[in-house]
């Protein structure tokens, strides 16, 4: 997940009192492993905390997403010899 917050927020489905209750979301929390890239742990546009960030199957990769993606791509290329 890169930069998304509200669109992957499980509170939309799990918390009927949430400000985003009923909003369509991508159910990334059902994945075996979730990696979230964000600049910070701040709430998204709706101002709602995201419980997905605290789940056992979620790892946070904080920083500038463009720079992080470029570094990851360079690392993969180096490992693959391309």
PLY file of the C-alpha trace (Angstrom):
ply
format ascii 1.0
element vertex 82
property float x
property float y
property float z
element edge 81
property int vertex1
property int vertex2
end_header
0.00 0.00 0.00
1.56 3.29 -1.03
0.26 6.49 0.52
-3.30 5.28 0.98
-4.90 5.61 4.37
-8.65 5.98 4.33
-9.07 3.67 1.32
-7.53 0.77 3.25
-9.00 1.57 6.67
-10.75 -1.39 8.29
-12.75 0.99 10.51
-14.99 1.61 7.50
-16.29 -1.95 7.93
-15.51 -2.82 11.56
-16.63 0.32 13.39
-20.23 1.41 12.76
-19.53 4.64 14.68
-16.53 5.59 12.55
-16.73 8.73 10.44
-15.91 6.56 7.42
-18.35 3.75 8.24
-19.75 2.25 5.05
-17.10 3.78 2.80
-15.82 1.33 0.16
-12.29 0.18 1.03
-9.68 -2.25 -0.18
-9.56 -5.09 2.36
-5.77 -5.24 2.62
-6.02 -6.44 6.25
-7.13 -9.83 4.89
-3.76 -10.26 3.18
-1.12 -12.57 4.59
1.30 -9.62 4.79
0.70 -5.87 4.37
3.46 -3.31 3.86
2.32 0.29 4.12
4.45 3.13 2.78
3.65 6.52 4.27
5.52 9.66 5.23
4.28 9.36 8.81
1.74 7.62 11.03
-0.59 10.63 10.79
-4.29 10.09 10.09
-5.50 10.40 6.52
-7.76 12.95 4.85
-10.78 11.93 6.95
-8.78 12.34 10.17
-9.53 8.77 11.26
-6.85 6.52 12.77
-6.25 3.34 10.78
-6.30 0.11 12.84
-4.69 -1.76 9.93
-1.39 -0.07 10.82
-1.43 -1.84 14.20
-2.32 -5.34 13.00
0.19 -8.18 13.36
0.33 -8.73 9.59
1.24 -5.08 8.85
4.68 -3.55 8.57
5.20 0.18 8.14
7.84 1.56 5.78
7.96 5.24 6.65
9.48 7.87 4.37
9.03 9.43 0.98
7.31 6.79 -1.18
9.06 7.75 -4.43
12.50 7.56 -2.86
11.63 4.35 -1.05
10.31 2.68 -4.22
13.42 3.70 -6.15
15.68 2.26 -3.43
13.66 -0.97 -3.30
13.78 -1.31 -7.10
17.56 -0.73 -7.11
17.97 -3.36 -4.38
15.93 -5.93 -6.30
17.88 -5.20 -9.50
21.14 -5.62 -7.63
20.02 -8.96 -6.19
18.80 -10.22 -9.56
21.93 -9.05 -11.39
20.00 -6.84 -13.81
0 1
1 2
2 3
3 4
4 5
5 6
6 7
7 8
8 9
9 10
10 11
11 12
12 13
13 14
14 15
15 16
16 17
17 18
18 19
19 20
20 21
21 22
22 23
23 24
24 25
25 26
26 27
27 28
28 29
29 30
30 31
31 32
32 33
33 34
34 35
35 36
36 37
37 38
38 39
39 40
40 41
41 42
42 43
43 44
44 45
45 46
46 47
47 48
48 49
49 50
50 51
51 52
52 53
53 54
54 55
55 56
56 57
57 58
58 59
59 60
60 61
61 62
62 63
63 64
64 65
65 66
66 67
67 68
68 69
69 70
70 71
71 72
72 73
73 74
74 75
75 76
76 77
77 78
78 79
79 80
80 81
